[in-house]
Every structure is written in structure tokens, then in C-alpha cells.
Amino acid sequence: MITRLTKTLSVEEAGENTYLIYTNPNNTTQKILFSNSGINVDGLTLIDELGVDLTPVSRTNNPTVAANTINANLSELDNAIGTNVTPVTRTVGPIAAANSVNTNIDALDTVIGFDTQMSGTPTTVSKSNTIYQNLEALGTFKTLRTAVYRIGGVGVASCDFNFVTAADQNEQVIDLGEIIPALARVVDVFIHTSAVFTGATTLVADVGLTTGANDFIASATVYATGAIIATPAAGAFILQPIATAQHVWVNAIPGANWSNVTAGTMDVYVTFIDVTNVS
């Protein structure tokens, strides 16, 4: 026989097949708390009732609901953690409370990448530039600078300049542009051939301040891969300061018609001291 009790007994007081019953004062339901012997089916039913009657703590703005299943509440918590972060409001801020987390992260990334600002005048960096563009802009304020340009054979891709096709071996001149600033001191000029000029048979070049001139480098071969021609190492500077900015010209003559020079590249390096932005 099973005896159901409505008061608490010690283990010694309870007899065989005796259950200790607790009455819930809120709803008068009874729960099993203790048994000193094997539990029958009715007892298991009471234990199972204990396991499912837990009530979650109620909090303000809590995404979980007591009536929900555990899985439903876990899903609600996951959604809240993932999307309900509220950013700090600032006067000028790239993020907004209404945005998703990913949108705000993208906005922050954009600002961190582009919002660098340089003090003083002129300001060379801009929010609209990429990081690399801003670094390049800042680099122009270095006094010692090197300009590099690639010249390729007829139709060679990824070059700054190319020789043009022609059924002759006449000298072709390439203007690299006004790359030496006013009052600059030129420190070094050299050419390095990075790929052989196949089809040219031979190729000689010189470098100067005007078309056909060799102020920097006298005529020498640049045909083969690895060829280097440079200004003689005669002193610290190779050009007196000039009051105006100067162009640099590369002049070349092949050993076969230009129409055959369909390969090859050479890089022209011009290093100078730029005093334009010194203050």
C-alpha cells in the first residue's frame, strides 16, 4: 500500500513505499519530493511533472517566453544576440541603430579605411580615397623620391609606354612626362631590362632631358633580359637644379624593323630630391 503524506517526515519516520508529498501553495498541485523505496508508475508520473513545470525568470525586454519550448526560447535568444545590438549614438557616426550588425560593421570598416586625415596644408589624403591611394599621396611628400616607368615592345600589355610598330629602324623617342619637379636634384637614372626584346636583334637606348638627348645615360644596349645601363657614378648629383619642372626622354634604336619588336620590357628609374613641399 502507498501512503501519501501532507507533512514532512524524516527518513526514520517514513515507512515502506512511503512518498513525501509537497503541496504547491500557488495552485494546490502536489509534487513528489522523497521516497525511501522503489518508485512505481504513479511516482514516475509525478517526477516527470516536476521536470516540465519550470518557469523562466521574467525580465523586461526578455526575448524568452515561459510558454515557449526550450528550443523556441534558444532561437529567440540567438536572434536577439545576433541582431539586437544597439550602437552608441554620436553626432557624426557611420552606424545606425536601425541597421543590421553586418551593415554597421561594413560602415565602420569603410570609415576606418578612408577617414585618415593629415594636419596642415596641403591635406593630401581624402575619405574618398582607398588606403593605398592615401599612402601614395602621403608618399609624394617625401623629399627623396623615385619614379618608375615600364616601356614595352609593340603591343606588350601592362606597360606605361610602348614602342609603336613601323617598317623601319628609325630612332623612337618616348616622353616619360614632366616627372622631375622644379629645383629638384637628380640623384640617379638607370634602365633595367626585365624581358628580352625578341625580334629586335639588338636594341640600344639613351636617356635625356629632351628628345634625342643623352644628358643622363649615353647610348648603350638594353636588348637582353637583365641588361642594366645607368648614369656614371661620377658624383652625388647628376643635374644642376632647374627652376622649372623637367621631362625625361628615352630614345631607342632596334637592330630590326620595329614591327618585329613584339616582346620585351624595360623599367626606367629616376631618383631625385624633391624640395617642392619642404617648409
ZADO-1210 file (C-alpha; in nm, 4 decimals, padded with zeros to 6 digits):
<atoms>
<atom x="00.0000" y="00.0000" z="00.0000" code="MET" pos="1"/>
<atom x="00.1258" y="00.3522" z="-00.0802" code="ILE" pos="2"/>
<atom x="00.0788" y="00.6147" z="00.1863" code="THR" pos="3"/>
<atom x="00.0525" y="00.9797" z="00.0736" code="ARG" pos="4"/>
<atom x="00.1541" y="01.2322" z="00.3400" code="LEU" pos="5"/>
<atom x="00.0794" y="01.6031" z="00.3666" code="THR" pos="6"/>
<atom x="00.3564" y="01.6865" z="00.6107" code="LYS" pos="7"/>
<atom x="00.7291" y="01.6424" z="00.6033" code="THR" pos="8"/>
<atom x="00.8651" y="01.3263" z="00.7718" code="LEU" pos="9"/>
<atom x="01.2211" y="01.2215" z="00.8372" code="SER" pos="10"/>
<atom x="01.3629" y="00.9077" z="00.6735" code="VAL" pos="11"/>
<atom x="01.3236" y="00.7234" z="01.0050" code="GLU" pos="12"/>
<atom x="00.9555" y="00.8225" z="01.0357" code="GLU" pos="13"/>
<atom x="00.8660" y="00.7181" z="00.6805" code="ALA" pos="14"/>
<atom x="00.7767" y="00.3547" z="00.6264" code="GLY" pos="15"/>
<atom x="00.7896" y="00.1154" z="00.3307" code="GLU" pos="16"/>
<atom x="00.6528" y="00.2510" z="-00.0002" code="ASN" pos="17"/>
<atom x="00.6035" y="00.5954" z="00.1540" code="THR" pos="18"/>
<atom x="00.6240" y="00.9154" z="-00.0514" code="TYR" pos="19"/>
<atom x="00.6760" y="01.2659" z="00.0777" code="LEU" pos="20"/>
<atom x="00.4309" y="01.4987" z="-00.0954" code="ILE" pos="21"/>
<atom x="00.4735" y="01.8746" z="-00.1302" code="TYR" pos="22"/>
<atom x="00.1654" y="02.0884" z="-00.1955" code="THR" pos="23"/>
<atom x="00.2279" y="02.3976" z="-00.4100" code="ASN" pos="24"/>
<atom x="00.0614" y="02.6917" z="-00.2286" code="PRO" pos="25"/>
<atom x="00.0061" y="02.8770" z="-00.5593" code="ASN" pos="26"/>
<atom x="-00.2028" y="02.6169" z="-00.7416" code="ASN" pos="27"/>
<atom x="-00.2525" y="02.3287" z="-00.4906" code="THR" pos="28"/>
<atom x="-00.0771" y="02.0814" z="-00.7204" code="THR" pos="29"/>
<atom x="00.1219" y="01.8139" z="-00.5439" code="GLN" pos="30"/>
<atom x="00.4806" y="01.7118" z="-00.6279" code="LYS" pos="31"/>
<atom x="00.6830" y="01.4140" z="-00.5099" code="ILE" pos="32"/>
<atom x="00.9980" y="01.5101" z="-00.3201" code="LEU" pos="33"/>
<atom x="01.1180" y="01.1954" z="-00.1500" code="PHE" pos="34"/>
<atom x="01.0710" y="00.8190" z="-00.1422" code="SER" pos="35"/>
<atom x="01.2552" y="00.5626" z="00.0652" code="ASN" pos="36"/>
<atom x="01.1794" y="00.2725" z="-00.1670" code="SER" pos="37"/>
<atom x="01.1222" y="00.1821" z="-00.5303" code="GLY" pos="38"/>
<atom x="00.9086" y="00.4230" z="-00.7288" code="ILE" pos="39"/>
<atom x="00.6025" y="00.2949" z="-00.9092" code="ASN" pos="40"/>
<atom x="00.4474" y="00.4287" z="-01.2295" code="VAL" pos="41"/>
<atom x="00.2406" y="00.6874" z="-01.0441" code="ASP" pos="42"/>
<atom x="00.5595" y="00.8159" z="-00.8817" code="GLY" pos="43"/>
<atom x="00.7361" y="00.8460" z="-01.2165" code="LEU" pos="44"/>
<atom x="00.4436" y="01.0490" z="-01.3452" code="THR" pos="45"/>
<atom x="00.4852" y="01.2884" z="-01.0549" code="LEU" pos="46"/>
<atom x="00.8615" y="01.3195" z="-01.1167" code="ILE" pos="47"/>
<atom x="00.8020" y="01.3887" z="-01.4862" code="ASP" pos="48"/>
<atom x="00.5594" y="01.6622" z="-01.3849" code="GLU" pos="49"/>
<atom x="00.8340" y="01.8189" z="-01.1764" code="LEU" pos="50"/>
<atom x="01.0671" y="01.8245" z="-01.4780" code="GLY" pos="51"/>
<atom x="00.8428" y="02.0206" z="-01.7122" code="VAL" pos="52"/>
<atom x="00.6870" y="02.2707" z="-01.4725" code="ASP" pos="53"/>
<atom x="00.9878" y="02.5098" z="-01.4540" code="LEU" pos="54"/>
<atom x="00.9050" y="02.8754" z="-01.5113" code="THR" pos="55"/>
<atom x="01.1762" y="03.1054" z="-01.6584" code="PRO" pos="56"/>
<atom x="01.2536" y="03.4283" z="-01.4798" code="VAL" pos="57"/>
<atom x="01.0516" y="03.7132" z="-01.6269" code="SER" pos="58"/>
<atom x="01.2589" y="04.0183" z="-01.7236" code="ARG" pos="59"/>
<atom x="01.1833" y="04.3395" z="-01.9062" code="THR" pos="60"/>
<atom x="01.2575" y="04.3171" z="-02.2801" code="ASN" pos="61"/>
<atom x="01.3390" y="03.9475" z="-02.2408" code="ASN" pos="62"/>
<atom x="01.3054" y="03.7574" z="-02.5706" code="PRO" pos="63"/>
<atom x="01.2159" y="03.4318" z="-02.3949" code="THR" pos="64"/>
<atom x="00.8568" y="03.3418" z="-02.3029" code="VAL" pos="65"/>
<atom x="00.7506" y="03.0953" z="-02.0323" code="ALA" pos="66"/>
<atom x="00.5027" y="02.9264" z="-02.2647" code="ALA" pos="67"/>
<atom x="00.7660" y="02.8607" z="-02.5315" code="ASN" pos="68"/>
<atom x="00.9562" y="02.5366" z="-02.5689" code="THR" pos="69"/>
<atom x="01.3249" y="02.5384" z="-02.4787" code="ILE" pos="70"/>
<atom x="01.4262" y="02.5295" z="-02.8469" code="ASN" pos="71"/>
<atom x="01.1991" y="02.8220" z="-02.9278" code="ALA" pos="72"/>
<atom x="01.3498" y="03.0286" z="-02.6459" code="ASN" pos="73"/>
<atom x="01.7053" y="02.9395" z="-02.7524" code="LEU" pos="74"/>
<atom x="01.6196" y="03.0574" z="-03.1028" code="SER" pos="75"/>
<atom x="01.4797" y="03.3827" z="-02.9670" code="GLU" pos="76"/>
<atom x="01.7961" y="03.4384" z="-02.7590" code="LEU" pos="77"/>
<atom x="02.0158" y="03.3639" z="-03.0609" code="ASP" pos="78"/>
<atom x="01.8249" y="03.6142" z="-03.2738" code="ASN" pos="79"/>
<atom x="01.8481" y="03.8788" z="-03.0033" code="ALA" pos="80"/>
<atom x="02.2214" y="03.8350" z="-02.9541" code="ILE" pos="81"/>
<atom x="02.2885" y="03.8372" z="-03.3277" code="GLY" pos="82"/>
<atom x="02.0864" y="04.1380" z="-03.4386" code="THR" pos="83"/>
<atom x="01.9693" y="04.3453" z="-03.1443" code="ASN" pos="84"/>
<atom x="02.2969" y="04.5219" z="-03.0594" code="VAL" pos="85"/>
<atom x="02.2369" y="04.8940" z="-03.0209" code="THR" pos="86"/>
<atom x="02.5275" y="05.1188" z="-03.1315" code="PRO" pos="87"/>
<atom x="02.6305" y="05.4237" z="-02.9355" code="VAL" pos="88"/>
<atom x="02.4769" y="05.7331" z="-03.0906" code="THR" pos="89"/>
<atom x="02.7250" y="06.0032" z="-03.1946" code="ARG" pos="90"/>
<atom x="02.6837" y="06.3342" z="-03.3718" code="THR" pos="91"/>
<atom x="02.8622" y="06.2127" z="-03.6838" code="VAL" pos="92"/>
<atom x="02.8550" y="05.8355" z="-03.6866" code="GLY" pos="93"/>
<atom x="02.8581" y="05.5804" z="-03.9680" code="PRO" pos="94"/>
<atom x="02.6413" y="05.3318" z="-03.7780" code="ILE" pos="95"/>
<atom x="02.2693" y="05.3441" z="-03.7009" code="ALA" pos="96"/>
<atom x="02.0526" y="05.1568" z="-03.4527" code="ALA" pos="97"/>
<atom x="01.8151" y="05.0535" z="-03.7308" code="ALA" pos="98"/>
<atom x="02.0941" y="04.8855" z="-03.9304" code="ASN" pos="99"/>
<atom x="02.1781" y="04.5177" z="-03.9099" code="SER" pos="100"/>
<atom x="02.5049" y="04.4217" z="-03.7401" code="VAL" pos="101"/>
<atom x="02.6715" y="04.3406" z="-04.0751" code="ASN" pos="102"/>
<atom x="02.5688" y="04.6739" z="-04.2246" code="THR" pos="103"/>
<atom x="02.7150" y="04.8625" z="-03.9287" code="ASN" pos="104"/>
<atom x="03.0384" y="04.6604" z="-03.9435" code="ILE" pos="105"/>
<atom x="03.0737" y="04.7444" z="-04.3141" code="ASP" pos="106"/>
<atom x="03.0096" y="05.1112" z="-04.2389" code="ALA" pos="107"/>
<atom x="03.2733" y="05.1127" z="-03.9644" code="LEU" pos="108"/>
<atom x="03.5220" y="04.9357" z="-04.1902" code="ASP" pos="109"/>
<atom x="03.4686" y="05.1985" z="-04.4582" code="THR" pos="110"/>
<atom x="03.5291" y="05.4837" z="-04.2155" code="VAL" pos="111"/>
<atom x="03.8359" y="05.3235" z="-04.0586" code="ILE" pos="112"/>
<atom x="03.9815" y="05.2674" z="-04.4036" code="GLY" pos="113"/>
<atom x="03.9162" y="05.6108" z="-04.5527" code="PHE" pos="114"/>
<atom x="03.8845" y="05.8639" z="-04.2716" code="ASP" pos="115"/>
<atom x="04.2539" y="05.9277" z="-04.2119" code="THR" pos="116"/>
<atom x="04.3208" y="06.2998" z="-04.2037" code="GLN" pos="117"/>
<atom x="04.6543" y="06.4774" z="-04.2296" code="MET" pos="118"/>
<atom x="04.7059" y="06.8002" z="-04.0380" code="SER" pos="119"/>
<atom x="04.8430" y="07.1094" z="-04.2054" code="GLY" pos="120"/>
<atom x="04.8225" y="07.2394" z="-04.5586" code="THR" pos="121"/>
<atom x="04.8079" y="07.0894" z="-04.8101" code="PRO" pos="122"/>
<atom x="04.5967" y="06.7953" z="-04.6955" code="THR" pos="123"/>
<atom x="04.6767" y="06.5119" z="-04.9310" code="THR" pos="124"/>
<atom x="04.4525" y="06.2348" z="-04.8033" code="VAL" pos="125"/>
<atom x="04.0796" y="06.2077" z="-04.8575" code="SER" pos="126"/>
<atom x="03.7878" y="05.9979" z="-04.7319" code="LYS" pos="127"/>
<atom x="03.7023" y="05.9095" z="-05.0905" code="SER" pos="128"/>
<atom x="04.0463" y="05.7531" z="-05.1497" code="ASN" pos="129"/>
<atom x="04.1439" y="05.3948" z="-05.0741" code="THR" pos="130"/>
<atom x="04.4066" y="05.3306" z="-04.8065" code="ILE" pos="131"/>
<atom x="04.6679" y="05.2674" z="-05.0761" code="TYR" pos="132"/>
<atom x="04.5818" y="05.5876" z="-05.2599" code="GLN" pos="133"/>
<atom x="04.6186" y="05.7840" z="-04.9375" code="ASN" pos="134"/>
<atom x="04.9523" y="05.6194" z="-04.8609" code="LEU" pos="135"/>
<atom x="05.0688" y="05.7028" z="-05.2126" code="GLU" pos="136"/>
<atom x="04.9542" y="06.0627" z="-05.1660" code="ALA" pos="137"/>
<atom x="05.1426" y="06.0874" z="-04.8383" code="LEU" pos="138"/>
<atom x="05.4447" y="05.9341" z="-05.0097" code="GLY" pos="139"/>
<atom x="05.4618" y="06.2269" z="-05.2510" code="THR" pos="140"/>
<atom x="05.5621" y="06.4440" z="-04.9564" code="PHE" pos="141"/>
<atom x="05.8885" y="06.2544" z="-04.9089" code="LYS" pos="142"/>
<atom x="06.1841" y="06.4584" z="-05.0297" code="THR" pos="143"/>
<atom x="06.3773" y="06.1635" z="-05.1773" code="LEU" pos="144"/>
<atom x="06.1619" y="06.0075" z="-05.4457" code="ARG" pos="145"/>
<atom x="06.1953" y="05.7528" z="-05.7259" code="THR" pos="146"/>
<atom x="05.9732" y="05.7479" z="-06.0344" code="ALA" pos="147"/>
<atom x="05.9486" y="05.4175" z="-06.2249" code="VAL" pos="148"/>
<atom x="05.8047" y="05.3661" z="-06.5735" code="TYR" pos="149"/>
<atom x="05.7828" y="05.0496" z="-06.7855" code="ARG" pos="150"/>
<atom x="05.8379" y="05.0617" z="-07.1633" code="ILE" pos="151"/>
<atom x="05.7357" y="04.7585" z="-07.3708" code="GLY" pos="152"/>
<atom x="05.7668" y="04.6283" z="-07.7223" code="GLY" pos="153"/>
<atom x="05.4898" y="04.6772" z="-07.9772" code="VAL" pos="154"/>
<atom x="05.1572" y="04.5740" z="-07.8232" code="GLY" pos="155"/>
<atom x="05.3064" y="04.4368" z="-07.4981" code="VAL" pos="156"/>
<atom x="05.0491" y="04.4576" z="-07.2178" code="ALA" pos="157"/>
<atom x="05.0803" y="04.6109" z="-06.8689" code="SER" pos="158"/>
<atom x="05.3234" y="04.8845" z="-06.9700" code="CYS" pos="159"/>
<atom x="05.3208" y="05.2599" z="-06.9138" code="ASP" pos="160"/>
<atom x="05.4517" y="05.3193" z="-07.2652" code="PHE" pos="161"/>
<atom x="05.5097" y="05.1099" z="-07.5807" code="ASN" pos="162"/>
<atom x="05.7205" y="05.1363" z="-07.8907" code="PHE" pos="163"/>
<atom x="05.4996" y="05.1665" z="-08.1988" code="VAL" pos="164"/>
<atom x="05.5036" y="04.9388" z="-08.4994" code="THR" pos="165"/>
<atom x="05.6921" y="05.0639" z="-08.8052" code="ALA" pos="166"/>
<atom x="05.8607" y="04.9095" z="-09.1083" code="ALA" pos="167"/>
<atom x="06.1907" y="05.0823" z="-09.0261" code="ASP" pos="168"/>
<atom x="06.4708" y="05.1020" z="-08.7704" code="GLN" pos="169"/>
<atom x="06.4476" y="05.4747" z="-08.7030" code="ASN" pos="170"/>
<atom x="06.5007" y="05.6050" z="-08.3515" code="GLU" pos="171"/>
<atom x="06.1811" y="05.6199" z="-08.1476" code="GLN" pos="172"/>
<atom x="06.1559" y="05.8648" z="-07.8578" code="VAL" pos="173"/>
<atom x="05.9299" y="05.8223" z="-07.5557" code="ILE" pos="174"/>
<atom x="05.8447" y="06.1145" z="-07.3282" code="ASP" pos="175"/>
<atom x="05.8036" y="05.9843" z="-06.9741" code="LEU" pos="176"/>
<atom x="05.6437" y="06.3152" z="-06.8800" code="GLY" pos="177"/>
<atom x="05.7294" y="06.6077" z="-06.6558" code="GLU" pos="178"/>
<atom x="05.8500" y="06.3877" z="-06.3731" code="ILE" pos="179"/>
<atom x="06.1364" y="06.5974" z="-06.2307" code="ILE" pos="180"/>
<atom x="05.9946" y="06.8791" z="-06.0139" code="PRO" pos="181"/>
<atom x="06.1277" y="07.2342" z="-06.0226" code="ALA" pos="182"/>
<atom x="06.4554" y="07.2823" z="-05.8298" code="LEU" pos="183"/>
<atom x="06.4985" y="06.9076" z="-05.7829" code="ALA" pos="184"/>
<atom x="06.8424" y="06.7473" z="-05.7619" code="ARG" pos="185"/>
<atom x="06.8596" y="06.4292" z="-05.9702" code="VAL" pos="186"/>
<atom x="07.0460" y="06.1579" z="-05.7830" code="VAL" pos="187"/>
<atom x="07.0309" y="05.8606" z="-06.0215" code="ASP" pos="188"/>
<atom x="06.8867" y="05.7374" z="-06.3517" code="VAL" pos="189"/>
<atom x="06.9094" y="05.3794" z="-06.4799" code="PHE" pos="190"/>
<atom x="06.7301" y="05.1272" z="-06.7036" code="ILE" pos="191"/>
<atom x="06.6787" y="04.7587" z="-06.6258" code="HIS" pos="192"/>
<atom x="06.5551" y="04.5195" z="-06.8964" code="THR" pos="193"/>
<atom x="06.3062" y="04.2807" z="-06.7357" code="SER" pos="194"/>
<atom x="06.2231" y="04.0788" z="-07.0525" code="ALA" pos="195"/>
<atom x="06.4237" y="04.0330" z="-07.3736" code="VAL" pos="196"/>
<atom x="06.3170" y="04.2379" z="-07.6762" code="PHE" pos="197"/>
<atom x="06.2620" y="03.9399" z="-07.9042" code="THR" pos="198"/>
<atom x="06.2679" y="04.0326" z="-08.2723" code="GLY" pos="199"/>
<atom x="06.4788" y="04.3433" z="-08.2264" code="ALA" pos="200"/>
<atom x="06.8099" y="04.1565" z="-08.2772" code="THR" pos="201"/>
<atom x="06.9746" y="04.4434" z="-08.0880" code="THR" pos="202"/>
<atom x="06.8348" y="04.7422" z="-07.9004" code="LEU" pos="203"/>
<atom x="07.0260" y="05.0481" z="-07.7779" code="VAL" pos="204"/>
<atom x="06.8879" y="05.3357" z="-07.5731" code="ALA" pos="205"/>
<atom x="06.9869" y="05.6627" z="-07.4095" code="ASP" pos="206"/>
<atom x="06.8091" y="05.8970" z="-07.1670" code="VAL" pos="207"/>
<atom x="06.7999" y="06.2757" z="-07.1592" code="GLY" pos="208"/>
<atom x="06.6068" y="06.5943" z="-07.0846" code="LEU" pos="209"/>
<atom x="06.4990" y="06.6485" z="-07.4455" code="THR" pos="210"/>
<atom x="06.4120" y="06.4292" z="-07.7425" code="THR" pos="211"/>
<atom x="06.7235" y="06.2509" z="-07.8708" code="GLY" pos="212"/>
<atom x="06.9428" y="06.3836" z="-07.5880" code="ALA" pos="213"/>
<atom x="07.1621" y="06.1767" z="-07.3546" code="ASN" pos="214"/>
<atom x="07.2007" y="06.4110" z="-07.0536" code="ASP" pos="215"/>
<atom x="07.1606" y="06.1166" z="-06.8132" code="PHE" pos="216"/>
<atom x="07.2665" y="05.7991" z="-06.9943" code="ILE" pos="217"/>
<atom x="07.4730" y="05.7637" z="-07.3095" code="ALA" pos="218"/>
<atom x="07.3663" y="05.5125" z="-07.5754" code="SER" pos="219"/>
<atom x="07.4076" y="05.1508" z="-07.4598" code="ALA" pos="220"/>
<atom x="07.2423" y="04.8134" z="-07.5206" code="THR" pos="221"/>
<atom x="06.9214" y="04.7203" z="-07.3419" code="VAL" pos="222"/>
<atom x="06.8278" y="04.4207" z="-07.5572" code="TYR" pos="223"/>
<atom x="06.8711" y="04.1205" z="-07.3261" code="ALA" pos="224"/>
<atom x="06.6941" y="04.0241" z="-07.0045" code="THR" pos="225"/>
<atom x="06.8869" y="04.1600" z="-06.7062" code="GLY" pos="226"/>
<atom x="07.0649" y="04.4333" z="-06.9013" code="ALA" pos="227"/>
<atom x="07.1314" y="04.7490" z="-06.6954" code="ILE" pos="228"/>
<atom x="07.2516" y="05.0872" z="-06.8163" code="ILE" pos="229"/>
<atom x="07.2989" y="05.3769" z="-06.5764" code="ALA" pos="230"/>
<atom x="07.4363" y="05.7235" z="-06.5202" code="THR" pos="231"/>
<atom x="07.8121" y="05.7058" z="-06.4484" code="PRO" pos="232"/>
<atom x="07.8895" y="05.7170" z="-06.0749" code="ALA" pos="233"/>
<atom x="08.0791" y="06.0448" z="-06.1012" code="ALA" pos="234"/>
<atom x="07.9313" y="06.2450" z="-05.8142" code="GLY" pos="235"/>
<atom x="07.6500" y="06.2928" z="-05.5654" code="ALA" pos="236"/>
<atom x="07.4230" y="06.4708" z="-05.8142" code="PHE" pos="237"/>
<atom x="07.3903" y="06.4380" z="-06.1905" code="ILE" pos="238"/>
<atom x="07.1912" y="06.7502" z="-06.2685" code="LEU" pos="239"/>
<atom x="07.2061" y="07.1096" z="-06.1543" code="GLN" pos="240"/>
<atom x="06.8766" y="07.2407" z="-06.0131" code="PRO" pos="241"/>
<atom x="06.6494" y="07.3872" z="-06.2793" code="ILE" pos="242"/>
<atom x="06.3851" y="07.6476" z="-06.1950" code="ALA" pos="243"/>
<atom x="06.1129" y="07.4644" z="-06.3871" code="THR" pos="244"/>
<atom x="05.9908" y="07.1053" z="-06.3924" code="ALA" pos="245"/>
<atom x="06.1585" y="06.8820" z="-06.6496" code="GLN" pos="246"/>
<atom x="06.0586" y="06.5983" z="-06.8811" code="HIS" pos="247"/>
<atom x="06.2603" y="06.2792" z="-06.9164" code="VAL" pos="248"/>
<atom x="06.3020" y="06.1228" z="-07.2604" code="TRP" pos="249"/>
<atom x="06.4050" y="05.7686" z="-07.3554" code="VAL" pos="250"/>
<atom x="06.5403" y="05.7202" z="-07.7080" code="ASN" pos="251"/>
<atom x="06.5863" y="05.3756" z="-07.8640" code="ALA" pos="252"/>
<atom x="06.7047" y="05.2164" z="-08.1900" code="ILE" pos="253"/>
<atom x="06.6473" y="04.8465" z="-08.2776" code="PRO" pos="254"/>
<atom x="06.8567" y="04.6141" z="-08.4940" code="GLY" pos="255"/>
<atom x="06.5480" y="04.5114" z="-08.6950" code="ALA" pos="256"/>
<atom x="06.2269" y="04.6789" z="-08.8017" code="ASN" pos="257"/>
<atom x="06.0076" y="04.7954" z="-08.5148" code="TRP" pos="258"/>
<atom x="05.7241" y="04.5787" z="-08.6492" code="SER" pos="259"/>
<atom x="05.9272" y="04.2752" z="-08.5363" code="ASN" pos="260"/>
<atom x="05.9779" y="04.4009" z="-08.1786" code="VAL" pos="261"/>
<atom x="05.6640" y="04.2422" z="-08.0324" code="THR" pos="262"/>
<atom x="05.8088" y="04.1391" z="-07.6962" code="ALA" pos="263"/>
<atom x="06.0301" y="04.2790" z="-07.4231" code="GLY" pos="264"/>
<atom x="06.0050" y="04.5272" z="-07.1368" code="THR" pos="265"/>
<atom x="06.2434" y="04.7661" z="-06.9654" code="MET" pos="266"/>
<atom x="06.1963" y="04.9732" z="-06.6496" code="ASP" pos="267"/>
<atom x="06.3304" y="05.3283" z="-06.6229" code="VAL" pos="268"/>
<atom x="06.4155" y="05.4517" z="-06.2694" code="TYR" pos="269"/>
<atom x="06.4642" y="05.8212" z="-06.1971" code="VAL" pos="270"/>
<atom x="06.5596" y="05.9174" z="-05.8390" code="THR" pos="271"/>
<atom x="06.5636" y="06.2799" z="-05.7251" code="PHE" pos="272"/>
<atom x="06.5381" y="06.5089" z="-05.4232" code="ILE" pos="273"/>
<atom x="06.2096" y="06.6987" z="-05.4331" code="ASP" pos="274"/>
<atom x="06.2126" y="07.0252" z="-05.2380" code="VAL" pos="275"/>
<atom x="05.8678" y="07.1379" z="-05.3559" code="THR" pos="276"/>
<atom x="05.6894" y="07.0564" z="-05.0304" code="ASN" pos="277"/>
<atom x="05.9694" y="07.1309" z="-04.7872" code="VAL" pos="278"/>
<atom x="05.8813" y="07.4050" z="-04.5378" code="SER" pos="279"/>
</atoms>
